[in-house]
Amino acid sequence: MAIPASGPISMSMLATEFSSSQTSDYSLGGLGTKLSSAVTYGQPVSMSVFYGQSLPVSLTSFNYNRNSQEEYEEACALESTDDVAYHNGSASYPVANDSVFRNSTGTTAVANGTYKMANNKAMTITGGSGVVSEINDCE
């Protein structure tokens, strides 16, 4: 989610962007150094520098078959895993509750369905937002 390009900006918007429950005692200069168009730390910073900004996304690429299946057995039967997707988890491949995207910027979620991954597992995505609900081993 990006900060709006115009209009009022609140501390709760910044807290959402930075995935924090804290809404006070922020260092705007410190937060500004983490944005996609970073500001120089130590410079005076106003809320207006956050207009249209977003926190850069760090995603891990992995290979999979982008042809969605209804069941994991059907996904596992697919041969190719030459397509590339990206996830926000810390492992090489996504696990349950990771978000999976079709692009490296994390703006296009992978659609609901079950997909074979190159690690010989199948991931199931439900809920319409690219979140992995289940991982199954392909046998």
N, C-alpha and C positions, 0 to 999 in steps of 0.2 A: 504494500500500500504506500502510496506517495502522499506527502503533505500537499494540501490543495495549492494551486497556483495563484489563487487570490482569495480575498476574504479573511475572516478572522482565523487565527491559529491559536490553539489552546495547548496547555501543558499536557492534557490528556491525549491530544493528537500525537505529540512527541512521544509520550509514554507508549502508545500503541505502536508507533513506527519502530521504537527501540525495544519492544517487547518487555516493558517494565511496568510494575504496579506502582512505582514511585511517580508522583505527579508534582512534587515540589523539591526544592534544593538541588535542582539540576544545574550543571555548569553548561550554559549554552555554548560556550567556546569549545568545551570538551566534546559535546555532542556534534557540533559542527564539523569537527575533524573527521568524523566517521561517515559523513554523507557522501553521495555519489559525486557531487561537486564540492569537495571539502573546503572549508575555510581554514585560515591559518590560526593555530592555537595561540592564545595570548592576545589576539587582536580583539577590540571591542566587537561584540556580536549582538545584533538585535534579532527579534523573532522573524523579521522580514527575510533574512538570509535563508530561511527554511522553505520559502515559497517554492513549490514544485519539486522539492528535493525528495530523495528516498534513500534508504539505507541500502548500500550495495548488497547484492545477493551472492552468497558463496555456495555453489552447488557442485556436486560430484557427478560426472558423466558415467554411464554404464550402457552396455549393449543389451538389447531386448528385441522381441518381435512385436511390432506395433499393431499386429492383427489381433484384435480383441476376441476372446472366446468366452463362452458362458461358464464353463467348468475348467478347473485346473488340469484335469486329465487331457482335455482337448488342447489347451495351451501347451502342455508338455509334449504333445505329439508333433508340434510344429518343428521344422528343421532349422530354419534360419533365425539367427539373433544378430543381424547386421545393422539394425536400426539403433539410433542413439537417443537416450533420454537422460534426464538430470534429476537428482534428488537432493534434499536438504539434510540428509542424515550424515552421520560421521563414519559409516562403514563404506566399503567399496560398492555395495549394492544396497538398495533400500530395504528397510525392515518395517514391521507394523508401525503405524502412526507417522511415518515419514511422508512428505509430500513429493510427488513426482510430476515433472514438467516436460513438455516436448521441446522447449527452447532453453538456452543457457541463461536467459535473463529471469526465468521463473515467472513469466507472465501468462503462459498457456499450459494449463493443467492437462495431464493425460486423462482421457475420458474413462468413465466407469467400464469395468470389464476385467478379465483375467488375461495376463500376459506372461509369456515365457521369457525368462532372463538368461543371459549367457552363463550364469553360474549354476545352471540346471535346476532352477527353482522357478516357481510361478507366483506372481504377485497379483492380488485381487484388490481393485480400487473400487470403492463405493462412495456414495454421498455427493458426487458431482464436483468435488474440489481437488481431485488428484491425490487424496490421502489413502495410503495403503492400509487396508483393513485386515489382510491376511497374507501369509507367505506359506507356500506348500512346496515340499520337495518333489521333484520329478524323478520317477523311478525308472 
